[in-house]
């Protein structure tokens, strides 16, 4: 599923080399939701870990991401993980304190499909979800 959301870059975390073949970097986006801001953590993986480098904390950015989940069997116990996997970042523009468009604009989603607006899935069957 593909989504996009705008917010303020709240925090950039350091890159982690999880294994010989896997690396990731996380960042936190602050999104205004009524009177309380939400702090949402996204992850960048593999060759996309540097997408966040050109932005500084406080910049307004637009994040394009996929909502992914997986099941993990830990000694017979089923665990479930959910990730917000970022695949593209754009600056929010000068009027919002951003740094403008990024070099990441050339990055396409793996399936080259369009990313819909926040809260809208690219799967037309998802219209049955009540929220």
C-alpha positions as CSV (number, residue, x, y, z in Angstrom):
1,X,0.0,0.0,0.0
2,X,1.3,3.4,-0.9
3,X,0.8,6.6,1.1
4,X,2.1,10.1,1.5
5,X,2.1,12.6,4.4
6,X,3.6,16.0,5.1
7,X,5.1,17.1,8.3
8,X,8.1,18.5,10.1
9,X,11.3,16.5,10.3
10,X,11.5,16.0,14.1
11,X,14.6,13.8,14.4
12,X,17.1,11.9,12.2
13,X,18.5,8.7,13.7
14,X,21.8,7.1,12.9
15,X,22.2,4.5,10.2
16,X,22.2,0.9,11.5
17,X,24.0,-2.0,9.8
18,X,21.6,-4.8,10.9
19,X,23.5,-7.6,9.1
20,X,26.1,-8.0,6.3
21,X,23.4,-7.5,3.7
22,X,20.9,-5.2,5.4
23,X,21.1,-1.6,6.6
24,X,18.4,0.9,7.7
25,X,18.0,4.4,9.0
26,X,15.0,5.8,10.8
27,X,13.6,9.3,11.2
28,X,10.7,10.8,13.0
29,X,8.1,13.1,11.4
30,X,6.0,15.4,13.4
31,X,2.4,15.6,12.1
32,X,-0.1,18.0,13.5
33,X,-3.3,16.2,14.5
34,X,-5.7,18.5,16.3
35,X,-4.1,20.1,19.3
36,X,-1.6,17.2,19.8
37,X,1.3,16.6,17.5
38,X,2.0,13.0,16.5
39,X,5.6,11.7,16.2
40,X,5.7,9.0,13.5
41,X,8.8,6.9,12.9
42,X,9.7,5.9,9.3
43,X,12.5,3.7,8.1
44,X,14.7,3.9,5.0
45,X,16.5,0.7,3.9
46,X,19.4,-0.3,1.8
47,X,20.4,2.2,-0.9
48,X,17.7,4.7,0.3
49,X,19.2,5.4,3.7
50,X,20.7,8.6,2.5
51,X,17.5,10.1,1.2
52,X,17.1,12.0,4.5
53,X,20.7,13.4,4.6
54,X,19.9,16.7,2.8
55,X,17.2,17.7,5.2
56,X,17.7,19.1,8.7
57,X,15.5,18.8,11.8
58,X,12.7,21.4,11.5
59,X,12.4,21.2,7.7
60,X,8.9,20.6,6.3
61,X,9.0,17.5,4.1
62,X,6.6,15.2,2.2
63,X,7.2,11.5,2.8
64,X,6.1,8.8,0.4
65,X,5.9,5.4,2.1
66,X,4.5,1.9,2.1
67,X,2.8,0.3,5.0
68,X,4.2,-3.2,5.4
69,X,3.9,-6.0,7.9
70,X,5.2,-9.4,8.5
71,X,4.9,-12.4,10.8
72,X,7.9,-13.8,12.7
73,X,8.0,-17.1,14.5
74,X,10.1,-16.9,17.7
75,X,10.2,-20.3,19.3
76,X,6.6,-21.2,18.5
77,X,5.3,-17.7,19.4
78,X,4.0,-15.6,16.6
79,X,5.1,-12.0,16.6
80,X,3.9,-9.3,14.2
81,X,5.8,-6.3,12.9
82,X,4.6,-3.2,11.1
83,X,6.8,-0.8,9.3
84,X,6.4,2.5,7.5
85,X,8.9,2.1,4.7
86,X,9.9,5.4,3.1
87,X,10.8,5.3,-0.6
88,X,10.8,9.0,-1.5
89,X,11.1,12.4,0.2
90,X,10.4,15.9,-1.1
91,X,11.0,19.2,0.5
92,X,7.9,21.1,1.6
93,X,8.9,24.3,-0.1
94,X,10.3,27.6,1.1
95,X,6.9,28.9,2.3
96,X,6.8,26.0,4.8
97,X,10.4,26.2,5.9
98,X,11.5,23.3,3.7
99,X,14.6,23.1,1.5
100,X,12.7,22.6,-1.8
101,X,12.6,19.6,-4.0
102,X,15.2,16.9,-3.4
103,X,17.4,14.8,-5.6
104,X,15.3,11.9,-4.4
105,X,12.6,13.1,-6.8
106,X,14.1,10.7,-9.4
107,X,13.4,7.7,-7.1
108,X,10.3,5.8,-8.2
109,X,8.3,3.4,-6.1
110,X,9.4,-0.2,-6.8
111,X,6.2,-0.8,-8.8
112,X,6.3,2.7,-10.4
113,X,2.7,3.3,-9.3
114,X,1.4,6.6,-8.1
115,X,1.3,7.4,-4.4
116,X,-2.1,8.5,-3.3
117,X,-2.8,11.2,-0.7
118,X,-2.6,10.5,3.0
119,X,-5.1,7.9,4.1
120,X,-5.9,6.7,0.6
121,X,-4.7,3.3,-0.4
122,X,-3.8,2.5,-4.0
123,X,-5.8,-0.6,-3.7
124,X,-9.4,0.1,-4.8
125,X,-10.7,-2.8,-2.7
126,X,-9.6,-1.0,0.4
127,X,-12.6,1.4,0.1
128,X,-14.5,-1.1,2.4
129,X,-12.4,-0.2,5.4
130,X,-14.5,2.0,7.7
131,X,-11.8,4.6,8.4
